[in-house]
Amino acid sequence: MDVAFIVLHYKALQDTVLCVESILSSQEPDYYRIVIVDNGSGDGSDAVLRDKFGNHPKVELVVSDTNLGFARGMNLGVSWLQADGWNGFAVLLNNDTILSQPGWTALINQKYEQYRFGALGPDIMDLDGGHRNPFYHIPMTRASITKEIWRMRFSIFIHFFLHNLSFSRGRAVAQTAERPQSTTADDVVGCSLQGSCLILSPGYLETYHGLFPGTFLYYEEAALRLLCDRQNLPMVYSPALQIQHTGGVATARENVVQYKREQFARRQSVQSLCAIKRDLF
């Protein structure tokens, strides 16, 4: 089955261009297509992307009038594909990723034949040599989500008055959902995956048509795990697929001050957790 790459774009024009060009230069042209979703950038970058890629037979551009957030932005790309009769794999990509490894279509199909996965994750390599996949899975419950919501709200309150206190969002996610796992050379079945690159299978997309739409930013991976578990579709990490992650750009560029960035992350995390608790439990 063919592969569609959905690249979520928000203002960071050069990152999106590099991401799309890396796919075009590395993948076999007969077996994929690219959908760029401009997620309400409102800065004219959609016109630049249309000028650059508008005549390319492998690239399509979908423009949202507003910022839909991560999950619904990706889902806009999925719905665009499905309205066109697409029934292959959907690779959801942050625009701050570079895909230089050839043969993804064959590798994804091979892993699907082997595992019948709901979601597949590659080895996501940071510029400093770190690896973002796989994650240990810690089951989420209503009780653990409620506890995390109150802990996060308390940290927002305290941090508002004492900017020098450090409440790491990374620690908060680990306590509720996932813990980083040591890099392994083997496939891992039943793990959780980081959201810079998520490969959704036709079996998953038949039921859910994308990510859980209740989040704006953060905890999309935790919600995805819950949905896959409900359909008995495993989440799989495979280091046979590799991708470069160049850094989180959207939040950093919208919130220049560290304090604002941390508070933004906490507020969005609380909203996501409340939506997951309300709609998935």
C-alpha positions in Angstrom: 0.0 0.0 0.0 1.1 3.5 -0.8 2.3 6.1 1.8 1.1 9.7 2.3 3.3 12.1 4.2 1.3 14.8 6.0 3.6 17.7 7.0 2.1 20.2 9.5 3.2 23.7 8.7 3.0 26.7 11.0 5.0 29.8 10.1 8.4 28.1 10.1 8.7 28.3 6.4 12.3 27.1 5.9 11.8 24.1 8.1 8.8 23.0 6.1 10.6 23.5 2.8 13.6 21.4 4.0 11.3 18.7 5.3 9.3 18.4 2.0 12.5 18.5 -0.1 14.0 15.8 2.0 11.1 13.5 1.2 11.1 14.4 -2.5 14.8 13.7 -2.8 14.8 10.4 -0.9 11.7 8.4 -1.7 10.6 6.4 -4.7 8.3 8.7 -6.7 5.7 6.0 -7.6 4.6 5.1 -4.1 3.9 8.2 -2.1 2.3 11.7 -2.0 2.8 14.7 0.3 0.1 16.8 1.8 1.3 20.1 3.4 -1.2 21.4 5.9 -0.8 25.1 6.6 -2.2 25.3 10.1 -3.5 28.9 10.0 -0.1 30.5 9.8 -1.6 33.8 8.5 1.8 35.1 7.5 1.8 34.5 3.8 4.0 31.5 4.0 1.2 29.4 2.4 1.6 31.5 -0.8 5.3 30.8 -0.8 4.7 27.1 -0.4 2.2 27.2 -3.2 4.7 29.0 -5.5 7.4 26.5 -4.6 5.5 23.2 -4.7 2.2 24.0 -6.4 3.1 22.5 -9.7 4.9 19.4 -8.3 2.8 16.3 -9.0 3.6 14.7 -5.6 2.8 17.7 -3.4 -0.6 19.1 -2.3 -1.3 22.1 -0.1 -4.3 22.4 2.3 -4.8 25.7 4.1 -6.7 26.2 7.3 -8.0 29.6 8.1 -7.2 29.1 11.8 -4.7 27.3 13.9 -6.4 23.9 14.6 -3.6 22.6 16.9 -1.5 19.5 16.3 -4.1 16.8 16.3 -6.9 18.5 14.3 -4.3 20.0 11.9 -3.0 16.5 11.1 -6.6 15.3 10.9 -7.3 17.9 8.2 -4.6 16.3 6.1 -6.1 12.8 6.8 -9.6 13.9 5.8 -8.2 15.5 2.6 -6.7 12.2 1.7 -9.7 10.1 2.5 -12.0 12.4 0.6 -9.8 11.5 -2.4 -10.2 7.8 -1.8 -6.9 7.3 0.0 -6.6 4.0 1.9 -2.9 3.7 2.5 -0.6 4.7 5.3 -0.5 8.2 6.7 2.9 9.4 8.0 2.3 12.4 10.3 5.4 14.6 10.4 6.4 17.7 12.3 7.9 20.1 9.9 11.1 20.2 11.9 12.1 16.7 10.6 14.4 15.6 7.8 13.8 12.3 6.1 16.8 11.2 4.1 16.5 7.4 4.3 15.1 5.9 1.1 12.6 3.0 0.9 10.1 4.0 3.6 7.2 2.6 1.6 8.6 -0.9 1.4 9.7 -0.8 5.1 6.4 0.4 6.3 4.5 -2.3 4.3 7.0 -4.9 5.6 6.3 -3.9 9.2 2.6 -3.9 8.7 2.6 -7.4 7.3 4.7 -8.5 10.3 2.7 -6.7 13.1 -0.6 -5.3 11.8 0.2 -2.3 13.9 -2.1 0.6 14.6 0.8 3.1 14.8 4.5 2.7 13.9 7.3 4.9 15.0 10.8 5.3 13.6 14.1 6.0 15.4 13.8 9.8 15.8 17.3 11.2 16.2 18.0 14.6 17.7 20.8 16.8 16.5 22.7 16.2 19.8 22.6 12.4 19.2 19.7 11.7 21.4 16.8 9.3 20.5 13.1 10.1 21.1 11.7 6.6 20.6 10.6 4.2 22.1 8.9 4.9 25.4 7.8 2.6 28.1 4.1 2.6 28.4 2.5 3.5 31.7 -1.3 2.9 31.6 -3.4 6.0 32.1 -6.4 5.8 34.4 -9.0 8.4 35.5 -7.3 8.6 38.9 -3.9 9.2 37.5 -5.2 11.8 35.0 -7.1 13.7 37.8 -4.0 13.7 40.0 -1.9 15.1 37.1 -4.4 17.8 36.3 -4.3 19.1 39.8 -0.5 18.8 40.0 -0.2 20.8 36.8 -2.7 23.5 37.9 -0.8 23.9 41.2 2.5 24.3 39.2 0.8 27.0 37.1 -0.3 28.8 40.2 3.1 28.6 41.9 5.0 29.5 38.8 2.9 32.6 38.2 4.3 34.1 41.5 7.7 32.5 41.6 9.2 32.4 38.1 12.5 30.9 39.3 10.8 27.6 40.3 11.3 24.9 37.7 8.4 22.5 37.0 9.6 20.4 34.1 6.8 19.4 31.6 8.9 16.5 30.5 8.7 15.1 34.1 5.0 15.7 34.2 4.4 13.7 31.0 6.6 10.9 32.4 4.6 10.6 35.6 1.3 10.3 33.8 1.9 8.5 30.6 5.3 7.5 29.3 8.9 7.0 30.4 11.9 7.1 28.0 13.3 3.7 27.1 16.9 2.9 26.3 17.7 2.8 22.6 17.4 -0.7 21.2 18.4 -2.2 17.9 15.3 -4.4 17.9 11.7 -3.7 17.2 9.6 -3.0 20.3 5.9 -4.1 20.3 3.6 -2.5 22.8 5.6 0.6 23.5 4.5 4.2 23.1 5.7 6.6 20.5 6.9 10.2 20.3 4.8 12.5 18.1 7.4 14.1 15.8 6.7 11.2 13.4 3.7 8.8 13.7 2.8 6.3 11.0 -0.9 5.4 11.1 -2.0 2.2 9.5 -5.0 1.6 7.2 -6.5 -0.6 9.9 -6.4 2.3 12.4 -7.6 4.9 9.9 -10.7 2.8 9.0 -12.0 3.4 12.5 -10.6 6.7 13.8 -9.7 8.8 10.7 -6.8 10.5 12.5 -5.7 11.5 16.0 -8.0 12.2 19.0 -9.3 15.7 18.2 -9.8 16.8 21.8 -6.3 18.1 22.3 -4.8 21.3 20.9 -1.2 20.6 21.8 0.5 17.9 24.1 -0.6 14.4 25.1 -1.6 13.4 21.6 0.6 10.3 21.8 -1.1 9.2 25.1 -4.5 9.5 23.5 -3.3 7.6 20.4 -2.2 4.8 22.7 -5.6 4.6 24.3 -7.3 4.4 20.9 -5.0 1.7 19.6 -5.5 -0.4 22.7 -9.3 -0.2 22.2 -8.9 -1.8 18.8 -6.2 -4.3 19.9 -3.8 -2.6 17.4 -0.2 -2.6 18.7 2.0 0.4 18.7 5.4 -0.6 17.3 8.8 1.0 17.3 11.2 0.0 14.6 14.8 1.3 14.2 14.8 0.1 10.6 13.1 3.4 9.9 15.1 6.5 10.8 14.4 10.3 10.7 16.2 13.4 11.9 14.5 15.8 14.3 15.9 19.3 14.3 14.1 20.8 17.3 10.7 22.0 18.6 10.1 25.3 16.7 6.5 26.2 16.9 6.2 26.8 20.7 9.6 28.3 21.0 9.0 30.9 18.3 5.5 31.8 19.5 6.7 32.1 23.2 10.1 33.7 23.2 10.3 34.1 27.0 11.0 30.9 28.8 8.4 31.6 31.5 5.7 32.1 28.9 6.7 29.0 27.1 6.5 26.8 30.2 3.2 28.3 31.2 1.8 27.8 27.7 2.9 24.1 27.9 1.2 23.6 31.2 -2.0 25.2 30.3 -2.2 23.2 27.0 -1.3 20.0 28.9 -4.2 20.6 31.4 -6.7 21.2 28.6 -5.5 18.0 26.8 -5.7 15.9 30.0 -9.2 17.2 30.7 -10.4 16.3 27.2 -8.9 12.8 27.4 -10.5 12.2 30.8 -13.9 13.5 29.5 -14.0 11.8 26.1 -11.9 8.6 26.4 -12.9 7.3 29.9 
